Amino acid sequence: MTTLAVIGAGSMGAQIAQQAALHGVEAWLQDKSGDQLKRAVDSNRGHLMRRVERGKLGEPEAEHALSRVRATTDLAEAVAAADFVIEAVFEDLALKRGVFAELELAARPDAVLASNSSTMGISKIADVVSRPERCVNMHFFFPVLVMDLVEVVRGPLTSDETVERAMAMAKEMGRTAVLINREIDGFIVNRILHAATQEAYRLFDAGVAGFEDIDIAVEKGLNWPMGPFRLGDFSGLDVTYNARLHMYRTTGDERFRPSPQLEAKVKAGKLGRKTKEGWYSY
Ligand SMILES: NC(=O)c1ccc[n+]([C@@H]2O[C@H](COP(=O)([O-])OP(=O)(O)OC[C@H]3O[C@@H](n4cnc5c(N)ncnc54)[C@H](O)[C@@H]3O)[C@@H](O)[C@H]2O)c1
């Protein structure tokens, strides 16, 4: 059985550790903020206890899975015994490079070092460690306790063994992994999502249909659980907008230019569910 260390106990890291522990993996969860660690542990307890109430998980299993996640603010303690490390700190390149530099000193030399970054290929981070062949991207989806997919992305220096261990780690924690053979912006899922969503915005901006009708068409005709506008409200329109802006700026490709109506919503502070108004009102 693998011992896993997760660095960063935010919305992703907390659930990555818990998902692994549900499948019997010993997991350490580290965050530099003790308050955040407490919130992460409480939130995981809430999720597992709701499963117990709904009869989907036995109480002893839930308690075991909760006790299998050990929380600490000390990175060296978290990684000392780990054969696999997943970094899930803020999406900030300098910060991630700093964490990998710390891992180089504190983690076992044979441990795989993975990053959950949504946008940064591992080659941008792994050059701070002496053996970049043990580094890889493992891109989980929110919420990790529900979403059954991990995109494993091979960097230019990632070894076959590291790729195999990342695929095996995903499987061990009950998740389905797909392999992406080279670093590419947006990986697979976000590229396809962006392409479809951009087309939805183009239709809306051109006055071809209202956003409600586009959502209904996609939900009923393509069987998506949420149409692109409802999904935007759910994830946060600022997130949707910034992802487009990032792709547009890095590629210069007009296909990625954010919709003017999306930009107007973001500038008006109407960001979706979290502000109680986006395309829809909540
Ligand atoms: N939220 C999503 O939907 C999603 C999906 C896939 C991937 N990601 C990626 O996962 C990563 C984390 O995202 P998130 O949404 O969980 O962020 P978040 O803001 O919820 O959490 C980040 C956590 O990192 C901690 N942190 C910051 N610096 C640290 C350090 N030096 N050492 C230890 N902990 C530190 C913070 O205290 C915070 O708890 C990002 O790279 C993001 O791109 C996010």
The ligand as a Gaussian input file, in Angstrom:
#p B3LYP/6-31G(d) Opt

LIG

0 1
 N      -10.572000      24.155000      -7.779000
 C      -10.637000      23.437000      -8.897000
 O      -11.709000      23.250000      -9.483000
 C       -9.382000      22.780000      -9.435000
 C       -9.511000      21.694000     -10.315000
 C       -8.349000      21.040000     -10.777000
 C       -7.110000      21.505000     -10.375000
 N       -7.014000      22.589000      -9.544000
 C       -5.667000      23.013000      -9.136000
 O       -5.420000      22.554000      -7.817000
 C       -4.560000      23.466000      -7.125000
 C       -5.218000      23.893000      -5.833000
 O       -6.469000      24.474000      -6.139000
 P       -7.591000      24.688000      -5.017000
 O       -8.822000      25.097000      -5.727000
 O       -7.600000      23.525000      -4.087000
 O       -6.984000      25.949000      -4.242000
 P       -7.364000      26.508000      -2.792000
 O       -7.148000      27.978000      -2.863000
 O       -8.695000      26.002000      -2.351000
 O       -6.256000      25.835000      -1.837000
 C       -4.885000      26.058000      -1.929000
 C       -4.282000      25.725000      -0.561000
 O       -2.846000      25.789000      -0.655000
 C       -2.375000      26.233000       0.613000
 N       -0.997000      26.692000       0.475000
 C       -0.558000      27.831000      -0.098000
 N        0.785000      27.892000      -0.028000
 C        1.198000      26.759000       0.588000
 C        2.485000      26.241000       0.940000
 N        3.603000      26.893000       0.661000
 N        2.529000      25.050000       1.562000
 C        1.388000      24.369000       1.861000
 N        0.154000      24.825000       1.554000
 C        0.059000      26.003000       0.917000
 C       -3.361000      27.304000       1.019000
 O       -3.313000      27.558000       2.431000
 C       -4.689000      26.688000       0.564000
 O       -5.300000      25.946000       1.602000
 C       -4.279000      24.591000      -8.109000
 O       -3.073000      24.338000      -8.765000
 C       -5.451000      24.513000      -9.088000
 O       -5.119000      24.969000     -10.384000
 C       -8.121000      23.226000      -9.047000

